[in-house]
Amino acid sequence: MPTSSTRRNGASKGPRLGLTVQYAVKTARLPTRAQFRRWARAALERDARITLRIVGTREGRALNRRFRGGDGPTNVLAFTLARAPRLEGDIALCAPVIAREARAQGKEHSAHYAHLVVHGVLHLQGYDHATDRQAHRMERREARIVTALGYPDPYGRRPT
């Protein structure tokens, strides 16, 4: 049976993605599993197995404190579990933070989720923004992917 990562004739159309989506919060404005899959696949450069968990403020704060030393919840956290033979990792998205940021930045809810899924998948693949050079490289990659998905550049730059 063909999956979303293979064509009917069996030829691959990109990296294979095994995606598990966990909804740990209940809110009316969460993207669908299909949307999450589309956004994650757009950023994938190799086969991967990813668990994407949508969390609330309490869990987001606990994860950020435990794994990053942060004081409150953050929009996205990515945890690479393995890089070989295939990429495996977890991404946590904090729904209340994402909703608040989208409102404050005047962005469509789905556009902000798309950007943060892309951001998280790139982190799993080794992209980072610890230095200015790394940040520039990662932001350019994010912008290309997000605009190819039909959303505006998340960094507000005009196409050149």
N, C-alpha and C positions, 0 to 999 in steps of 0.2 A: 504494500500500500504506500503510495507516495506521501511524504510528509511535507511540511512547509519549507524544508531545507533541500528538497530534491525536486527535479522536474519529473514529469510523467515518464519520460524516456530513461530516467535513471541518472541523467547527467547532473552533476552538481551545479548549482547556480550561486555558489558562494560558500562561506564557512557554515558548518552545521551548528545549530544552536539547540541545546536542550535547556529549556527555560521553565522554571517553576515560579509561579507568582503566588505569594502569600499575602492575603489581605488581613492584617491584624487590627484594622480600624474599620468602622462603618461610617461612610459618608457618601452622599449622593454624587459627588463630583470626582470620583476616582476613575482613571482610565481603565479600559478593558484589557484583558489578557492579550488580545490581538494587537492593540496599540502598543503595549509594552514590548511584545515580540518584534513588531516592525521597527521600533526605535532601537532596540538592542541589536538586531541584525544589521542595521545600517552602520553601526559603529564597529562591528566585528571584523577582525582581520584574520582570524583563525578559528578552528572548531572550539566550541566552549560548552560548558555546563554551568549555568548560572541560576542562582536562586535570588529572586527579587522580592523583598519583603517591604510592604507598606506599613509603616508604624505610626503610632501616636506620639504625643509630646513626651510622655513618661518613658516609653521604651527608647525613643530617640535620645533623650537626655542620658539615660543609663548606658546606652551603647557608646555615645560620644565620650562620656566620662571614663568608662572602662577601657576603651581602646585608643582614644586620642587625647585623653586628659582634659577634654573640654568641660565647660561649666554648664552648658545648656544643650538643648537639641540643635542639630544642624540639618541642613536640607538633604544631604546625601553622604553616605559612608560606603566605602568599597573595601572588601576584604578578599585578597587573592589567596586561595587555598593551595593551588598548584598551577604551574605553568607548563608542565610536560607530563605525559604525552599530549594532553589537551589542557586548555585553560579551564580552571574551575574556580569559582568564586561566588561571593555573596554581595549583594547590594541592598542597603537599607535606605528607603526614602521616607522622610518624615512628612506626612500629609499636612498637618497644620502649619508647619514652617513653609512648605511649598505654596500652600494657598495664600498665606500672608505675604510672601515675597512676590507672587504673581500679581496680587492686588496692588502692592506698593510700587511695583515696577511697571504697572499698566500692561502686563502681558496676558495673553490668553493662557488659561489654566493648562491646556494641553501642550502649548508651546513650551511652557516652563518645565513640565514633566518630561517632554521629549528631550530637552536640553540636558536635564539632570540624569536621565537614563544614559544618554550618550556619554556624558561626563563620567559617570560611574563605570561604564564598560571600558572606556579609554583608560581609566585608572587601573582596572583589572589587567589590562594589557601592558602596563608599565609606563604609561604616560603620567607626568607629574607637573606640578606648577610651583615647586619649591624655589626655583630660581627664575629670574626674568626671562632667560632664554627658554627654559622649559615651559613656562607659562605661555609665552608667545607661540611656541610650537603647538601646545595643546589647544589653546584658544583658536588658532587658525584651523586646526583639524575639526574641532567641535563646530565651528561656524560653517565649514564646508558641508559637514554631515547634516546639520540642522536645517540649513537652507535647502539642501537637496531633498529633504523631507517635506519641504513646502512651508516652513516657518521662517520668520525673520531671523537675522543674525542675532544670537542671544547677547552679543556684546554691543549691539547698536551701531555697528559700522555699516557704512554704505558699500555695496559691491563696487569693486574697482575693475 
